[in-house]
Structure formats: structure tokens, C-alpha cells
Amino acid sequence: MSDVQVNTQAKLENVKIVLVNTSDCRNIGSAARAMKTMGLSQLVLVDPIEMPNGQAQALAAGATDVLADAKVVNTLEEAIVDCGLVVGTSARSRTLPWPMLDPRECGEKLIKEVPDYSVALVFGRESSGLTNEELQLCHFHVQIPANPEYSSLNLAMAVQTLSYEVRMAFLASQNASYEKTGDADEEYPVVEETERMFQHFEDALKATSFIVPSHPGLVMTKLRRFINRARPDTKEVKMWRGILSSIEKTARRADKS
């Protein structure tokens, strides 16, 4: 196997499929099968209501290895803490629109960035999808443009559709020289780093009374949307942390005077 083939295969191994609060373990088994047909192997289960059992194994068919190796965590934050790019599936418009990708763009973006860090595709509950709070942890949202008159995609179908787009982008990259261009030249922070920045923002804004703890409103939600749309790189995140530290110091001096 050539170095290029090894490198591109590693891209697929670093793509996480994250299922949040799945209620029916059979859907987990079907999702595992959908993943393996497209060469994906990293399955993460966030607080599943029903753990995989014999029914899940039966529906996983030849993908029982993906099922057996699935990682189980309590929160979405734990699932994506080491990811530099997180895309959440969204079936409907939200009060505050987030940067959107179509399935083709989603696959291409994940494969483009996966050499630098783990990336994640996040799927929500069968009945209600992801909460607004969970969607706010994602850099982008993706929506499958199904028939508006009958847009009923079950969980495994959604996993299959988006996993297919990831594989198509992967195959396209195999025969091309991979050269970083444009914004890909920048090093992006993983979720753990950006979450610390958001917490720092909130602390600083409370210190200056811009956010009133008893009535926080939508300030942080709007700020998350703005920053996620801008995709700050690692140096820019460090710069913001420095600015926020300076704001906090100034606020503390003002309180003492």
C-alpha cells in the first residue's frame, strides 16, 4: 500500500459518527452497517436509552465489529472534545440560523480537514433530533434535501446518506495530490479549546455586566453563531483569550476603585 493510500485511509478512520440518545438499539445496529459499507468504523454513542443487544447485532449484519468497538459516553461534549470540526444534522430551521452545508459540501469539508484532527458527524434522537444546545456545539449544520412532501428519513438512512458523501469525497481525494490551500493553511483548535474560549467569553461579559447572570438572554447563543461562522484558527483563539483576560483584569480593577 502506498503512502498516499495509507494517508487517505486514515482520513476515514478519523471520522466519528456520533449518535445522541438513541432510543432503539436496532437503529444503532443499522447505523453500524451503514457506516461499514462506506468504510467508516468509529461509532460513538451518547447516552443511549437502549444499549446494543442481540437485535442490534442482527441488524448490524457483518458490521458487528463496528458495534463492538463503539464508544459510549454520557454527553455530546465528551464525544467531540478532541474534534476540530463538528457537523450536526438538522431537519428543520432554527430560531437562529447556523452555517449550513449540503450533504456534498459536508463530505468534502470533513475529508479536507480530517488529516489535521478527528472530525464528527452528529445525529440526534429518532423523534426530535438534536436540541438547540447540542446544535450550538457544532461548527456547521447539514440538512439532507429530502422530498418536502415526505421527508421521513430514519436514523440509519440519514447515516447511510451522509456516510456515502464522506466516502465519495474520500475517493475523490485518493487520486488527487492533497495540497492545503486558502483557509486550510490555518491550524484549527479542537472543541475542548473553543469551549474554553466560549466559557472565557461568558465570564468576561459577566464581569463587565454585559451579561446579567439572572437574565442572560441569547447573548452567548448569538456569540457562538458568530464565532462558529468565522471559524477562528488556533492563533486567533489564543488572541481572543488574551483580550478577554485583559478585559477581566480591567473589570476587577474597576470594582476595587
C-alpha positions in Angstrom: 0.0 0.0 0.0 1.4 3.4 -1.0 1.9 6.3 1.5 -0.9 8.2 -0.3 -3.3 5.2 0.2 -2.3 5.0 3.9 -2.9 8.7 4.4 -6.3 8.7 2.7 -7.4 5.6 4.6 -6.5 7.3 7.8 -8.9 10.0 6.9 -11.9 7.6 7.1 -10.6 6.2 10.4 -10.7 9.6 12.0 -14.3 10.3 11.0 -16.6 9.9 14.0 -20.3 9.0 13.6 -22.0 10.2 16.8 -25.5 9.0 17.8 -27.1 11.0 20.5 -29.6 9.5 22.9 -30.8 6.8 20.5 -33.9 5.1 21.8 -34.0 1.9 19.7 -30.8 -0.2 19.7 -31.9 -1.7 16.3 -31.2 1.7 14.8 -27.7 1.6 16.3 -27.1 -1.8 14.6 -28.4 -0.5 11.2 -26.3 2.6 11.5 -23.2 0.5 12.2 -23.9 -1.5 9.0 -24.4 1.8 7.0 -21.1 3.0 8.3 -19.1 -0.1 7.4 -20.4 -0.2 3.9 -18.8 3.2 3.4 -15.6 2.4 5.2 -16.3 4.2 8.5 -15.5 2.5 11.7 -15.6 5.0 14.6 -19.0 4.9 16.3 -19.7 6.9 19.4 -23.0 6.5 21.4 -24.0 9.4 23.6 -26.3 8.3 26.5 -28.2 5.7 24.5 -31.6 4.8 26.0 -31.2 1.2 24.9 -27.7 -0.4 24.7 -26.9 -2.6 21.7 -28.1 -6.2 22.2 -28.7 -9.2 20.0 -31.3 -7.3 17.9 -28.7 -4.6 17.2 -26.1 -7.3 16.3 -28.6 -8.9 13.9 -29.2 -5.7 12.0 -25.5 -4.8 12.0 -25.0 -8.0 9.9 -21.3 -8.0 9.0 -20.6 -4.8 10.9 -20.7 -6.3 14.4 -17.0 -5.2 14.8 -18.1 -1.6 14.5 -20.8 -2.2 17.0 -18.5 -4.0 19.4 -15.9 -1.2 19.2 -18.5 1.6 19.8 -17.5 4.1 22.5 -20.3 5.0 25.0 -20.2 8.5 26.7 -22.6 10.5 28.8 -22.6 13.8 26.9 -22.0 15.2 23.4 -19.2 17.3 24.8 -17.3 14.1 25.8 -17.9 12.7 22.3 -16.4 15.6 20.4 -13.9 17.0 22.8 -10.9 16.1 20.6 -12.6 17.1 17.3 -11.6 20.1 15.2 -14.7 20.0 13.0 -18.2 19.0 14.1 -21.2 18.9 11.8 -24.6 18.3 13.3 -27.6 17.0 11.4 -30.6 19.3 11.4 -34.0 18.5 10.0 -35.6 21.9 10.4 -34.9 25.6 10.5 -33.9 27.1 13.9 -34.7 30.4 15.5 -31.1 31.4 15.0 -29.9 30.0 11.6 -26.4 28.3 11.8 -23.9 28.0 8.9 -25.4 25.3 6.7 -23.8 22.6 4.4 -25.5 20.4 2.0 -24.5 16.7 2.1 -21.9 17.0 -0.7 -20.3 20.0 0.9 -20.4 18.2 4.3 -18.5 15.2 2.9 -15.9 17.3 1.2 -15.3 19.5 4.2 -14.9 16.6 6.6 -12.4 14.8 4.3 -10.5 18.1 3.7 -10.0 18.7 7.4 -9.6 15.2 8.8 -5.8 14.9 8.2 -5.4 17.6 10.9 -7.7 16.2 13.7 -10.7 14.0 14.3 -14.0 15.2 12.8 -17.5 14.3 13.8 -20.9 13.9 12.2 -23.6 14.1 14.9 -27.1 12.6 14.6 -29.9 13.3 17.1 -32.8 11.4 18.5 -35.1 9.5 16.3 -38.2 11.5 17.3 -36.8 15.0 17.9 -33.2 15.3 16.5 -30.6 17.4 18.3 -31.5 20.1 20.8 -30.6 23.7 20.2 -27.9 23.4 22.9 -26.4 20.4 21.1 -26.5 22.0 17.7 -24.7 25.0 19.2 -21.7 22.7 19.9 -21.4 22.1 16.1 -19.4 24.3 13.7 -21.9 23.6 10.8 -25.3 22.0 10.3 -26.2 19.7 7.5 -29.6 19.0 6.1 -30.5 16.3 3.7 -32.7 17.8 1.0 -35.4 15.2 1.0 -38.8 15.4 -0.6 -40.6 18.2 1.4 -43.9 16.4 1.0 -42.4 13.2 2.5 -39.1 13.8 4.3 -39.2 10.8 6.6 -35.7 9.6 6.8 -34.9 7.1 9.6 -31.7 7.3 11.5 -29.9 4.6 9.6 -30.9 6.2 6.2 -29.5 9.5 7.3 -26.3 7.9 8.4 -26.0 6.0 5.1 -26.7 9.1 3.0 -24.0 11.3 4.8 -21.5 8.4 5.1 -21.8 7.9 1.3 -20.9 11.6 0.8 -17.9 11.2 3.1 -16.8 8.2 1.0 -17.3 10.0 -2.3 -15.1 12.8 -1.1 -12.6 10.3 0.2 -12.4 8.5 -3.2 -12.0 11.8 -5.0 -9.1 12.7 -2.8 -7.3 9.4 -3.5 -6.3 10.3 -7.0 -5.5 13.9 -6.3 -2.4 15.5 -4.8 -3.5 16.7 -1.4 -2.3 20.3 -1.0 -3.7 22.7 1.6 -4.9 25.9 0.2 -6.7 29.0 1.5 -8.1 28.6 5.0 -6.9 25.0 5.2 -3.4 26.5 5.8 -4.5 27.5 9.2 -4.5 25.2 12.2 -7.9 25.0 13.8 -8.5 24.3 17.5 -10.3 21.2 18.8 -13.7 21.6 20.5 -12.1 21.5 24.0 -10.2 24.7 23.2 -13.1 26.5 21.7 -15.4 25.6 24.6 -12.8 27.1 27.0 -12.8 30.2 24.9 -16.6 30.4 25.0 -16.6 30.0 28.8 -13.9 32.7 29.0 -16.2 35.0 26.9 -19.1 34.4 29.2 -17.0 35.0 32.3 -15.6 38.3 30.9 -19.0 39.5 29.8 -20.5 38.8 33.2 -17.5 40.6 34.8 -18.4 43.7 32.8 -22.1 43.3 33.4 -22.8 42.9 29.7 -24.4 39.6 30.7 -26.6 39.7 33.8 -26.4 36.2 35.3 -30.1 36.2 36.2 -31.2 37.3 32.7 -28.5 36.0 30.2 -30.8 36.2 27.2 -29.4 34.9 23.9 -26.0 36.7 24.0 -23.9 33.5 24.2 -26.0 31.7 21.6 -25.6 34.6 19.1 -21.9 34.9 20.0 -21.4 31.2 19.3 -23.1 31.5 16.0 -20.9 34.5 15.0 -17.7 32.8 16.1 -18.5 29.4 14.5 -19.3 31.2 11.3 -15.9 32.9 11.4 -14.0 29.6 12.2 -11.2 31.3 14.2 -7.9 29.4 13.9 -5.7 28.4 16.9 -3.7 31.7 16.9 -6.9 33.7 16.8 -8.4 31.7 19.7 -5.3 32.4 21.7 -5.5 36.1 20.8 -9.2 36.2 22.0 -8.2 34.6 25.2 -5.6 37.3 25.8 -8.1 40.0 25.0 -10.6 38.5 27.4 -8.0 38.2 30.2 -7.3 41.9 29.7 -11.0 42.8 29.9 -11.3 40.7 33.2 -8.3 42.5 34.7 -9.7 45.9 33.9 -13.1 44.9 35.3 -11.6 43.7 38.6 -9.6 47.0 38.9 -12.8 49.0 38.3 -14.6 47.0 41.0 -11.8 47.8 43.5 -11.8 51.5 42.8 
